[in-house]
Amino acid sequence: MKKIMLFCFSILMSAFVFGQGNFKVVQQQPAHYPKGDTALQIYFNKNVKYSQQAYDHRAYGYVQLSFDVKPDSTLSDIVVLKGIGYGVDEEVVRLIKPLKFAPAISNNVVIRSNMIISINVKAIHDQ
């Protein structure tokens, strides 16, 4: 009987000890562009250099990007999820590569995180 009680007690204790590893992960701050979304769009509007092909096709719409923001604020693994072609996608990637983003913070630790953003583009000559 003592062996059965000891066995039950050890099972209960192991469940209690191993169950203590559960903790809630709280992302206190998502990654973001420090100057804000509007400033990011203005940066693209001012600096984008459209190809002649983009102007000829009046390329219009948005380029959707996915990228990782590393703890040192640099970007990696930049992927075009939705593009419009005519060299515009490559130009948007060229412009975003050097930018610094504020990294995400989770449980008071700076972490790598993924972002997905959309950049509006319009390759139309102003008349």
TIVEX-813926 format. One line per field, with one value per atom (N, C-alpha, C): residue number from 1; residue in one letter; x, y, z. Coordinates in steps of 0.02 Angstrom, whole numbers, always signed. Atoms other than C-alpha are relative to their C-alpha. Layout:
BEGIN
seq = (NUM ...)
type = (A ...)
c1 = (X ...)
c2 = (Y ...)
c3 = (Z ...)
END
This chain:
BEGIN
seq = (1 1 1 2 2 2 3 3 3 4 4 4 5 5 5 6 6 6 7 7 7 8 8 8 9 9 9 10 10 10 11 11 11 12 12 12 13 13 13 14 14 14 15 15 15 16 16 16 17 17 17 18 18 18 19 19 19 20 20 20 21 21 21 22 22 22 23 23 23 24 24 24 25 25 25 26 26 26 27 27 27 28 28 28 29 29 29 30 30 30 31 31 31 32 32 32 33 33 33 34 34 34 35 35 35 36 36 36 37 37 37 38 38 38 39 39 39 40 40 40 41 41 41 42 42 42 43 43 43 44 44 44 45 45 45 46 46 46 47 47 47 48 48 48 49 49 49 50 50 50 51 51 51 52 52 52 53 53 53 54 54 54 55 55 55 56 56 56 57 57 57 58 58 58 59 59 59 60 60 60 61 61 61 62 62 62 63 63 63 64 64 64 65 65 65 66 66 66 67 67 67 68 68 68 69 69 69 70 70 70 71 71 71 72 72 72 73 73 73 74 74 74 75 75 75 76 76 76 77 77 77 78 78 78 79 79 79 80 80 80 81 81 81 82 82 82 83 83 83 84 84 84 85 85 85 86 86 86 87 87 87 88 88 88 89 89 89 90 90 90 91 91 91 92 92 92 93 93 93 94 94 94 95 95 95 96 96 96 97 97 97 98 98 98 99 99 99 100 100 100 101 101 101 102 102 102 103 103 103 104 104 104 105 105 105 106 106 106 107 107 107 108 108 108 109 109 109 110 110 110 111 111 111 112 112 112 113 113 113 114 114 114 115 115 115 116 116 116 117 117 117 118 118 118 119 119 119 120 120 120 121 121 121 122 122 122 123 123 123 124 124 124 125 125 125 126 126 126 127 127 127)
type = (M M M K K K K K K I I I M M M L L L F F F C C C F F F S S S I I I L L L M M M S S S A A A F F F V V V F F F G G G Q Q Q G G G N N N F F F K K K V V V V V V Q Q Q Q Q Q Q Q Q P P P A A A H H H Y Y Y P P P K K K G G G D D D T T T A A A L L L Q Q Q I I I Y Y Y F F F N N N K K K N N N V V V K K K Y Y Y S S S Q Q Q Q Q Q A A A Y Y Y D D D H H H R R R A A A Y Y Y G G G Y Y Y V V V Q Q Q L L L S S S F F F D D D V V V K K K P P P D D D S S S T T T L L L S S S D D D I I I V V V V V V L L L K K K G G G I I I G G G Y Y Y G G G V V V D D D E E E E E E V V V V V V R R R L L L I I I K K K P P P L L L K K K F F F A A A P P P A A A I I I S S S N N N N N N V V V V V V I I I R R R S S S N N N M M M I I I I I I S S S I I I N N N V V V K K K A A A I I I H H H D D D Q Q Q)
c1 = (+41 +0 +43 -44 +144 +30 -28 +216 -49 +52 +52 -8 +6 +38 +61 -61 +219 -1 +5 +189 -48 +49 +33 +28 -29 +123 +53 -53 +270 -31 +34 +152 -30 +29 +61 +55 -55 +225 +32 -31 +297 -47 +48 +137 +2 -3 +149 +65 -64 +334 +4 -5 +325 -54 +53 +165 +17 -19 +253 +34 -36 +341 -45 +45 +186 +1 +3 +196 -28 +33 +107 +51 -44 +204 -39 +33 +160 +45 -38 +219 -20 +17 +226 +5 -6 +277 +15 -15 +264 +53 -48 +398 -38 +32 +361 +52 -43 +435 -5 +2 +484 -33 +29 +427 -74 +71 +256 -14 +20 +163 -3 +6 +130 +69 -69 +315 +32 -27 +358 -26 +29 +239 +29 -30 +307 +71 -68 +484 +0 +4 +434 -20 +23 +341 +56 -54 +492 +59 -62 +626 -8 +10 +548 +20 -20 +623 -31 +36 +503 +38 -29 +566 -46 +41 +507 -57 +52 +412 -57 +53 +317 -42 +38 +270 -42 +36 +221 -63 +58 +104 -42 +35 +45 -11 +1 +88 -30 +38 -31 -24 +24 -76 +43 -43 +24 +45 -47 +173 -2 +4 +153 +65 -63 +314 -5 -9 +357 +75 -70 +519 +6 -14 +599 +35 -35 +649 +42 -45 +802 +9 -8 +843 +44 -43 +975 -33 +42 +836 +9 -9 +897 -52 +49 +789 +34 -25 +814 -59 +50 +721 -57 +51 +629 -28 +34 +501 -59 +59 +375 -57 +59 +207 -48 +43 +109 +34 -34 +188 -40 +34 +140 +45 -45 +293 +30 -31 +381 +58 -57 +529 -19 +23 +423 +14 -11 +436 +73 -71 +626 +19 -15 +629 -25 +26 +521 +46 -46 +636 +65 -62 +789 -8 +12 +712 -9 +13 +663 +61 -58 +828 +40 -42 +925 -36 +38 +785 +10 -3 +791 -70 +65 +634 +11 -3 +602 -19 +15 +610 -56 +52 +474 +31 -20 +484 -51 +43 +414 +29 -22 +424 +64 -56 +546 +65 -58 +664 -10 +3 +702 +6 +2 +659 -5 +10 +661 -74 +71 +488 -12 +18 +403 -51 +49 +310 -24 +27 +198 -28 +24 +171 -19 +19 +92 +21 -22 +167 -38 +37 +57 +48 -42 +137 -44 +38 +81 +50 -47 +192 -38 +37 +95 +34 -31 +177 -50 +43 +107 -1 +9 +39 +2)
c2 = (-60 +0 +63 -58 +117 +13 -8 +84 +34 -31 +132 +74 -70 +291 +40 -34 +336 +11 -6 +303 +57 -53 +415 +68 -63 +550 +24 -20 +549 +23 -22 +563 +69 -67 +711 +53 -49 +797 +15 -13 +774 +42 -41 +845 +72 -67 +993 +35 -30 +1024 +16 -12 +1005 +48 -46 +1106 +73 -69 +1260 +36 -31 +1294 +43 -40 +1372 +72 -71 +1560 +36 -38 +1690 +44 -43 +1772 +63 -63 +1954 +41 -44 +2054 +71 -65 +2226 +54 -50 +2318 -37 +31 +2257 +42 -37 +2305 +54 -55 +2471 +48 -53 +2613 +58 -48 +2741 +67 -65 +2894 -5 +10 +2818 -21 +26 +2744 +55 -55 +2912 +22 -19 +2959 -53 +53 +2790 +6 -8 +2817 +62 -61 +2995 -14 +18 +2925 -36 +36 +2806 +47 -46 +2940 +47 -46 +3057 -34 +32 +2929 -52 +52 +2805 +26 -16 +2805 -54 +47 +2723 -10 +15 +2638 +29 -25 +2699 -49 +51 +2535 +9 -12 +2575 +59 -58 +2746 -17 +19 +2671 -40 +42 +2548 +32 -37 +2677 -45 +47 +2556 +34 -30 +2589 -56 +50 +2495 +0 +5 +2431 -61 +55 +2322 -23 +27 +2209 -39 +30 +2158 -36 +34 +2035 +4 -1 +2055 -9 +7 +2020 +61 -54 +2158 -34 +32 +2099 +44 -39 +2154 +62 -59 +2275 +52 -46 +2365 -7 +10 +2304 -50 +43 +2211 -58 +58 +2038 -38 +45 +1909 +39 -41 +2040 -39 +37 +1956 +41 -33 +2034 -51 +44 +1954 +14 -21 +2054 +58 -53 +2159 +22 -23 +2256 -4 +11 +2222 +65 -57 +2339 +31 -25 +2356 +36 -36 +2437 -40 +42 +2290 +4 -3 +2291 +69 -68 +2480 +8 -4 +2465 -39 +40 +2328 +39 -39 +2438 +56 -56 +2581 -22 +21 +2479 -30 +35 +2385 +41 -36 +2526 +28 -30 +2579 -38 +29 +2548 +2 +5 +2489 -13 +16 +2483 -73 +72 +2298 -13 +20 +2206 -14 +15 +2186 -48 +50 +2032 -20 +15 +2000 +38 -46 +2147 -21 +21 +2065 +21 -19 +2136 -64 +62 +2001 +14 -2 +1966 -12 +11 +1979 +15 -9 +1977 +55 -52 +2123 -10 -3 +2136 +70 -68 +2308 +7 -16 +2381 +71 -65 +2527 +18 -23 +2625 +30 -26 +2663 +24 -28 +2766 +30 -22 +2782 +36 -40 +2918 +68 -66 +3073 +54 -56 +3231 +47 -44 +3344 +73)
c3 = (+0 +0 +0 -2 +40 -69 +67 -134 -46 +41 -216 +18 -22 -112 -24 +21 -151 -76 +73 -336 -19 +14 -339 +19 -23 -241 -50 +47 -363 -67 +61 -513 +10 -14 -433 +4 -7 -390 -68 +66 -566 -43 +37 -642 +25 -29 -524 -21 +17 -559 -74 +71 -747 -25 +19 -757 +14 -18 -686 -57 +56 -854 -44 +41 -930 +23 -15 -940 -60 +52 -1041 -36 +40 -1183 -18 +13 -1197 -46 +43 -1346 +17 -25 -1271 -53 +54 -1430 -65 +65 -1609 -36 +41 -1734 -39 +36 -1821 -26 +25 -1921 +49 -55 -1788 -17 +19 -1888 -19 +14 -1924 -72 +66 -2072 -53 +48 -2154 -24 +18 -2149 -45 +41 -2224 -72 +67 -2371 -34 +28 -2396 -24 +19 -2399 -68 +64 -2540 -56 +52 -2637 -23 +16 -2630 -35 +22 -2671 -55 +51 -2792 -69 +68 -2967 -45 +43 -3088 -66 +66 -3246 -54 +55 -3415 -14 +10 -3431 +49 -50 -3270 -21 +24 -3339 -61 +61 -3508 +16 -19 -3422 +55 -53 -3295 +61 -56 -3155 +61 -55 -3012 +46 -47 -2854 +63 -59 -2707 -5 -5 -2672 +73 -67 -2522 +14 -19 -2433 +66 -63 -2297 +15 -19 -2200 +75 -71 -2033 +26 -35 -1914 +54 -47 -1820 +63 -62 -1641 -7 +10 -1709 -46 +40 -1810 -75 +71 -1979 -27 +32 -2104 -36 +37 -2179 -29 +31 -2282 -31 +33 -2386 -59 +52 -2498 -25 +30 -2619 +0 -2 -2579 -57 +55 -2707 -34 +36 -2840 -61 +60 -2995 -62 +56 -3103 -27 +36 -3227 +39 -38 -3107 +64 -59 -2971 +64 -60 -2850 +22 -16 -2860 +29 -24 -2832 +72 -69 -2675 +47 -41 -2609 +10 -5 -2647 +52 -47 -2547 +72 -70 -2395 +33 -29 -2373 +50 -47 -2288 +61 -55 -2170 +66 -67 -1983 +30 -32 -1895 +75 -72 -1707 +7 -6 -1662 +50 -47 -1569 +68 -69 -1381 +29 -30 -1297 +68 -68 -1110 +18 -12 -1100 -34 +39 -1225 -72 +71 -1398 -41 +39 -1525 -75 +73 -1711 -13 +17 -1788 -73 +70 -1956 -7 +16 -2033 -71 +68 -2184 -9 +14 -2259 -73 +69 -2415 -15 +22 -2509 -63 +59 -2629 -51 +54 -2796 -58 +56 -2945 -50 +52 -3100 -55 +48 -3189 -3 +9 -3262 +19 -16 -3186 -60 +58 -3323 +20)
END
